[in-house]
Amino acid sequence: MEALGWFLFAYQVFVLYYFAVLNFLYTTFTFFGLNMVARYARELSELSLKDLLEREAYLPVSILVPTYNEEKTIAASVRSFLALRYPEFEVIVVADGPKDRTLEVLKEAFALVEVDWVYRRALPTKPIRAVYRSLAHPNLLVVDKENGGKADALNAGLNFARYPLFCAVDADSLLDPEALLRASRLFLEDERVLAVGGTIRPLNGARVRGGVVEELRLPRGFLEKMQIIEYARAFFLGRAGWSAMDALLIISGAFGIFRREEALRVGGYRTDTVGEDMELVVRLHRKAREAGRDYRILYTPDPICYTEVPSDWATLRRQRNRWHRGLWEVLLAHRAMLFNPRYGRLGLVALPYFLLFEALGPVVEVLGYALLPVYALLGFLNPPFALLFLLLALAYGVLLSQLSVGVEALLLKRYPRLKDRLALLLLSLLEGLGYRQLLALERFLATFQVLRKRGEWGEMRRKGLEAPEAQEHEKA
């Protein structure tokens, strides 16, 4: 009993210090992130983008679209990519052995014809079955290959890509018409830039016409609304803060732009992980540091990619389980960087943070909840202190959510309707009352499934975009 008492006391002290350090880091990210977003919103204007076009200052971009079973969204997504405001780009859709009508939908929507295509196989991939060109869009290429996973499909796209920059996007996503222009300008302004990530926004509820998002509106579902708050906090506070500190480790697989030669130099995407997007970024950091190069990997707030987020609990759980397993796979693959001064703030700050507070965070949180009844039964629980600690933790989480939603709705003016802005601010009060804890439990379970489910994606259910008639009816 005495040993148990010492353990409970030690764990209580550990949790207090753990959350104190975590909240300090959150405050640091918030300071850097809000400063960066505010400066960006103030400095970048439509005139500066127009100036880039008039000076013909741009680098051609290859848009890589790996797709599996995406028959509901692929046509609208490809249309949005073809409608981008950019002087020179190509769209390469890689159909990774789909089992639904994805390929047939592409053939019907874009008048595809099979062609003989010569390309350099710089990266190994599963066999290519056919290559198609569009009669209606000369800059659209569709590659049909045997199933090998998302990373393998991206590597195939890299083999076919012709341009110095490539943009990796998800097949269930839509890009803002100026997304490429806003992100690629950073490569022109600074030759040290290896990669740039933009902001991912939930597409659910948006009014879409011709593959272009005309207006953001809140979706009907509670889960979808909560994810808007999550994404705002993750990008405007988290990634903006890490980028401002030159320690950005994640560029979302849904939208990121890279120098093609740099990705080929490090071997392309790894196919043995479900965290291939983060792993490539960490490997770019690692190789550049080991070579002693001066480089930058950045996040910029305004290149927007809209993606359909899960609308049901089962799909959301599978997604978050996969994300957390991917995080663990990346940390294990690059464990030599952890606490290693050779890698500067990456090895001493960024990677340790992701290990201690992102990967292990759900374990600490769920164990804390599970031990509360034990503390109470053994008389180790101080109810006033425990209640105060819980309220402070919830209040701080609400504050961060309010700040990120404020950036989303007010500073960047994403949601024009006042009632949508107010709803987001009110919903941010509810995030810590069950929703966050359930996701923490799923990530806790994922921690112990890393080896057993290695490389396993799981089925992602999609609703697809609403029909234009339904959207118009809702508008009326």
C-alpha positions in Angstrom: 0.0 0.0 0.0 2.9 2.4 0.8 4.4 1.7 -2.6 1.1 2.4 -4.3 0.8 5.7 -2.3 4.3 6.8 -3.5 3.4 5.9 -7.1 0.2 7.9 -7.0 1.9 10.9 -5.3 4.7 10.8 -7.9 2.3 10.5 -10.8 0.3 13.5 -9.5 3.4 15.6 -9.3 4.5 14.4 -12.8 1.1 15.4 -14.3 1.2 18.8 -12.7 4.6 19.6 -14.2 3.7 17.9 -17.5 0.7 20.1 -18.1 2.6 23.2 -16.8 5.3 22.6 -19.5 2.8 21.8 -22.1 0.8 25.0 -21.5 4.0 27.0 -21.6 4.8 25.6 -25.0 1.2 26.2 -26.2 1.6 29.8 -25.1 4.8 30.1 -27.0 3.3 28.6 -30.2 0.3 30.9 -29.8 2.5 34.0 -29.5 4.6 33.1 -32.6 1.6 31.8 -34.6 -0.7 34.8 -34.1 2.1 37.2 -34.8 2.9 35.4 -38.0 -0.8 35.2 -39.2 -1.5 38.8 -38.3 1.6 40.0 -40.2 0.7 37.8 -43.2 -2.9 39.1 -43.3 -1.5 42.7 -43.2 1.3 42.4 -45.7 0.0 40.1 -48.5 -2.5 41.7 -50.8 -4.1 41.0 -54.1 -1.9 43.6 -55.7 1.2 41.7 -54.7 -0.1 38.5 -56.3 -1.1 40.5 -59.4 2.4 41.9 -59.6 3.8 38.4 -59.6 1.7 37.5 -62.6 2.5 40.7 -64.5 6.2 40.1 -64.0 5.8 36.5 -65.1 7.7 35.5 -62.0 6.8 31.9 -61.3 8.0 28.4 -61.3 6.0 25.7 -63.2 4.2 23.2 -60.9 3.2 19.6 -61.2 0.1 18.8 -59.2 0.1 15.2 -58.0 -3.2 13.6 -57.1 -3.0 10.1 -55.7 -6.4 8.5 -55.7 -7.9 5.2 -54.7 -11.7 4.8 -54.3 -12.8 8.4 -54.8 -15.5 8.2 -57.4 -17.7 10.7 -55.5 -15.3 13.5 -55.3 -12.6 13.0 -58.0 -14.3 14.9 -60.8 -15.0 18.0 -58.8 -11.5 17.9 -57.3 -9.7 17.7 -60.7 -11.9 20.5 -62.0 -10.8 22.7 -59.1 -7.1 21.9 -59.9 -7.6 22.7 -63.6 -9.3 26.0 -62.7 -6.3 27.3 -60.7 -5.0 30.8 -61.4 -1.4 29.9 -62.4 0.5 30.5 -65.6 2.0 27.0 -66.1 1.1 23.8 -64.4 0.1 20.2 -65.0 -2.3 17.9 -63.2 -1.2 14.2 -62.8 -3.9 12.0 -61.3 -2.5 8.6 -60.2 -5.2 6.0 -59.9 -3.8 3.5 -57.4 -5.7 0.4 -58.5 -9.2 1.6 -57.5 -11.9 -0.9 -57.0 -14.8 1.5 -57.6 -15.6 3.7 -60.7 -12.9 6.3 -60.1 -11.1 5.7 -63.4 -14.4 5.5 -65.4 -15.6 8.8 -63.9 -12.3 10.4 -65.0 -12.6 9.0 -68.5 -16.2 10.3 -68.8 -15.6 13.7 -67.2 -12.3 14.7 -69.0 -12.4 12.8 -72.4 -9.4 10.6 -71.7 -7.6 8.7 -74.4 -4.8 6.1 -73.8 -1.4 7.1 -75.0 2.2 5.7 -75.1 4.2 7.7 -72.6 8.0 7.7 -72.1 9.1 8.6 -68.6 12.2 8.2 -66.4 11.6 5.7 -63.6 13.6 7.7 -60.9 11.7 6.0 -58.1 10.6 2.4 -57.9 6.8 1.9 -57.9 4.2 -0.8 -58.6 3.7 -1.5 -62.3 2.0 1.1 -64.5 -1.0 -0.3 -66.4 -1.9 2.6 -68.7 -1.4 6.3 -69.2 -4.2 8.7 -70.4 -4.3 12.2 -71.8 -7.3 14.5 -71.8 -8.6 15.7 -75.2 -10.2 18.7 -73.4 -7.3 19.6 -71.1 -3.8 19.3 -72.5 -2.2 19.7 -69.0 -4.1 16.7 -67.5 -2.5 13.3 -67.3 -4.0 10.2 -65.7 -1.9 7.3 -64.7 -3.4 3.9 -63.9 -1.2 1.6 -61.8 -1.4 -1.4 -59.6 -2.3 -0.8 -56.0 0.7 0.1 -53.8 -0.6 2.7 -51.4 -0.6 6.5 -51.3 3.1 6.9 -51.0 3.7 4.6 -54.0 1.2 6.6 -56.0 3.0 9.8 -55.2 6.3 8.3 -56.2 4.7 7.3 -59.5 3.5 10.9 -59.9 7.0 12.2 -59.2 8.3 9.9 -62.0 5.9 11.5 -64.5 6.2 15.1 -63.3 8.1 17.5 -65.6 8.3 20.7 -63.5 10.7 21.9 -60.8 7.9 22.2 -58.1 5.4 19.6 -57.3 2.2 20.0 -55.2 0.9 16.9 -53.4 -2.9 17.0 -52.9 -5.5 14.6 -51.8 -8.1 13.4 -54.3 -11.0 14.5 -52.0 -9.8 18.1 -51.9 -10.4 21.3 -53.6 -7.8 24.1 -54.0 -8.5 27.8 -53.7 -7.9 29.3 -57.2 -4.9 31.3 -56.0 -3.4 28.6 -53.7 -0.5 27.8 -56.0 0.4 31.4 -56.6 0.3 32.2 -52.9 2.5 29.3 -51.9 4.9 29.1 -54.8 5.9 32.8 -54.4 8.0 31.7 -51.3 10.2 29.6 -53.6 10.9 32.6 -55.7 11.6 34.9 -52.8 14.1 32.6 -51.1 16.1 29.9 -53.0 16.7 28.1 -49.6 13.0 27.1 -49.4 12.6 23.3 -49.9 8.9 22.9 -49.0 5.9 25.0 -48.2 2.6 23.9 -46.5 -0.7 25.7 -46.6 -3.9 25.6 -44.6 -6.3 22.8 -44.7 -10.0 23.7 -44.2 -13.0 21.4 -43.9 -15.0 21.4 -47.1 -18.2 20.1 -45.5 -21.1 22.6 -45.8 -19.4 24.8 -48.3 -21.1 26.1 -51.4 -19.2 24.8 -54.5 -19.7 25.5 -58.1 -17.5 24.2 -61.0 -15.0 22.8 -58.6 -14.5 26.2 -56.9 -15.6 27.0 -53.3 -17.8 30.0 -53.5 -18.7 30.4 -49.8 -17.9 28.7 -46.5 -20.8 27.7 -44.4 -21.0 25.5 -41.3 -21.9 21.9 -42.0 -24.9 20.4 -40.3 -23.1 17.6 -38.4 -21.7 18.2 -34.9 -18.5 16.2 -35.6 -17.8 18.2 -38.8 -18.2 21.5 -36.9 -15.9 20.4 -34.2 -13.2 19.5 -36.8 -13.3 23.1 -38.1 -12.2 24.2 -34.6 -9.5 21.5 -34.5 -8.1 22.4 -37.9 -8.0 26.1 -37.1 -6.1 25.5 -33.9 -3.7 23.0 -35.5 -2.8 25.4 -38.4 -3.1 28.9 -37.1 -1.5 28.3 -33.7 0.5 25.0 -34.1 2.0 25.0 -37.5 2.3 28.8 -37.8 4.2 28.8 -34.5 6.6 26.0 -35.5 7.2 27.6 -38.9 8.0 31.0 -37.2 10.6 29.1 -35.1 12.1 27.3 -38.2 11.1 23.9 -36.8 8.1 22.9 -38.9 7.9 19.1 -39.0 4.5 18.5 -40.7 3.2 19.6 -44.1 -0.2 18.0 -44.6 -0.5 15.4 -47.2 -3.6 17.1 -48.4 -1.7 20.1 -49.7 2.0 20.8 -49.8 4.5 22.2 -52.4 8.1 20.8 -52.7 11.1 21.2 -54.9 11.0 18.0 -57.0 14.8 17.6 -57.2 15.0 17.7 -53.3 12.3 15.0 -52.9 14.1 12.8 -55.4 17.5 13.5 -53.7 16.2 12.0 -50.5 14.5 9.0 -52.2 10.9 10.2 -52.5 8.1 9.0 -50.2 8.6 6.0 -48.0 6.0 3.3 -48.6 6.3 1.5 -45.3 4.5 4.1 -43.2 1.0 5.7 -43.0 2.7 9.0 -42.0 4.4 9.5 -45.3 3.7 13.2 -45.4 5.4 14.0 -42.1 8.2 11.5 -42.7 9.2 13.2 -46.0 9.4 16.6 -44.2 11.5 15.2 -41.3 13.8 13.4 -43.8 14.3 16.7 -45.8 15.2 18.4 -42.5 17.6 15.5 -41.5 19.4 15.3 -44.8 19.9 19.1 -45.1 21.1 19.3 -41.5 23.6 16.4 -42.0 24.9 18.1 -45.2 25.3 21.4 -43.4 23.0 23.2 -45.8 21.2 26.5 -45.2 17.5 25.8 -46.0 14.0 26.6 -44.9 10.7 24.6 -44.7 7.7 26.9 -44.1 4.0 27.2 -43.4 2.0 30.1 -44.9 -1.6 30.7 -43.8 -3.5 31.7 -47.0 -3.0 29.0 -49.6 -6.1 27.1 -48.9 -7.0 23.5 -49.5 -10.5 22.4 -48.7 -10.9 18.7 -47.8 -13.9 16.6 -46.9 -13.6 15.6 -43.2 -15.2 12.6 -41.6 -18.9 13.0 -40.8 -19.4 9.8 -38.8 -17.7 8.7 -35.6 -16.3 5.4 -37.0 -14.5 7.1 -39.9 -13.1 9.9 -37.6 -11.8 7.3 -35.2 -10.0 5.4 -38.0 -8.5 8.6 -39.3 -7.2 9.7 -35.9 -5.9 6.2 -35.2 -4.0 6.3 -38.5 -2.6 9.7 -37.8 -1.3 8.8 -34.4 0.2 5.5 -35.6 1.9 7.5 -38.4 3.4 9.9 -35.8 4.9 7.0 -33.9 6.3 5.4 -37.1 8.0 8.7 -38.0 9.4 9.1 -34.5 10.8 5.6 -34.5 12.3 5.9 -37.9 14.1 9.1 -36.9 14.8 8.3 -33.3 18.5 9.1 -33.8 17.5 12.8 -34.1 15.8 12.9 -30.7 17.7 15.0 -28.1 20.6 15.1 -30.6 22.3 18.6 -30.6 23.5 17.9 -34.1 20.0 18.7 -35.4 19.6 22.0 -33.5 16.2 23.0 -32.4 14.7 20.0 -34.3 16.5 17.5 -32.2 16.3 19.4 -29.0 12.9 20.9 -29.1 10.6 19.9 -32.0 11.0 16.1 -32.1 11.1 15.8 -28.2 7.9 17.9 -28.1 6.2 15.5 -30.6 7.4 12.5 -28.6 6.5 13.7 -25.1 3.4 15.8 -25.7 1.9 14.5 -29.0 2.7 10.8 -29.1 2.7 10.2 -25.3 0.1 12.9 -24.5 -2.9 10.6 -24.8 -1.3 8.0 -22.6 -0.7 10.6 -19.8 -4.2 12.0 -20.3 -6.1 8.7 -20.3 -4.1 7.3 -17.4 -4.9 10.5 -15.5 -8.7 10.0 -16.0 -8.4 6.2 -15.2 -6.6 6.9 -11.9 -9.0 9.5 -10.6 -11.3 6.9 -9.0 -8.2 5.2 -7.4 -7.1 8.5 -5.9 -10.7 9.0 -4.6 -11.0 5.5 -3.0 -7.6 5.7 -1.3 -8.1 9.2 0.0 -5.3 10.8 -2.1 -7.7 13.1 -4.0 -8.1 16.7 -3.0 -11.5 17.5 -4.5 -11.2 21.3 -4.5 -7.7 21.1 -6.0 -8.7 18.5 -8.6 -11.7 20.5 -9.6 -9.7 23.7 -9.9 -7.0 22.0 -12.0 -9.6 20.5 -14.3 -11.4 23.9 -14.7 -8.1 25.7 -15.5 -7.1 23.0 -18.0 -10.5 23.3 -19.7 -10.4 27.1 -19.6 -7.0 27.2 -21.2 -8.1 24.8 -24.0 -11.1 27.0 -24.6 -8.9 30.1 -24.8 -6.7 28.5 -27.4 -9.7 27.4 -29.4 -11.3 30.8 -29.2 -8.1 32.5 -30.4 -7.8 30.1 -33.4 -11.5 30.5 -34.3 -11.1 34.2 -34.0 -8.3 34.1 -36.5 -10.3 32.0 -38.8 -13.6 33.9 -38.7 -12.4 37.5 -38.0 -8.9 38.1 -39.1 -8.9 35.9 -42.3 -12.7 36.3 -42.8 -13.3 32.7 -43.8 -16.9 32.5 -42.6 -18.8 35.6 -43.8 -22.1 34.9 -42.0 -22.2 36.3 -38.5 -24.3 33.4 -37.2 -21.6 30.9 -38.4 -18.9 32.9 -36.6 -20.8 33.0 -33.4 -21.6 29.3 -33.6 -17.9 28.4 -33.9 -17.1 30.5 -30.9 -19.8 28.8 -28.9 -18.8 25.3 -30.1 -15.2 25.9 -29.0 -16.6 26.0 -25.4 -17.8 22.4 -25.8 -14.7 20.8 -27.4 -13.2 19.9 -24.0 -16.4 18.3 -22.7 -16.2 14.9 -24.1 -15.2 15.3 -27.8 -11.5 15.8 -27.0 -11.5 13.0 -24.4 -12.9 10.5 -26.8 -10.3 11.3 -29.4 -7.6 11.0 -26.8 -8.9 7.5 -26.0 -8.6 6.5 -29.7 -5.0 7.9 -29.9 -4.2 6.1 -26.6 -5.3 2.8 -28.3 -3.4 3.6 -31.4 -0.2 3.9 -29.4 -0.4 0.2 -28.6 -1.3 -0.8 -32.2 1.7 0.7 -34.0 3.4 -2.6 -34.7 0.3 -4.7 -35.2 -1.3 -2.2 -37.7 1.9 -1.0 -39.4 1.0 0.4 -42.8 -2.8 -0.1 -42.3 -5.0 2.7 -43.5 -8.5 1.6 -43.0 -11.6 2.5 -45.0 -12.4 6.2 -45.2 -16.1 6.8 -46.0 -17.0 9.9 -48.1 -20.3 11.6 -48.6 -19.1 13.6 -51.6 -20.1 17.1 -52.5 -23.8 18.1 -52.3 -25.5 18.5 -55.6 -25.7 22.1 -56.8 -29.5 22.0 -56.7 -29.4 21.1 -53.0 -27.0 23.9 -52.3 -29.1 26.4 -54.2 -32.2 25.2 -52.3 -30.4 25.7 -49.0 -29.3 29.2 -50.2 -32.9 30.1 -51.0 
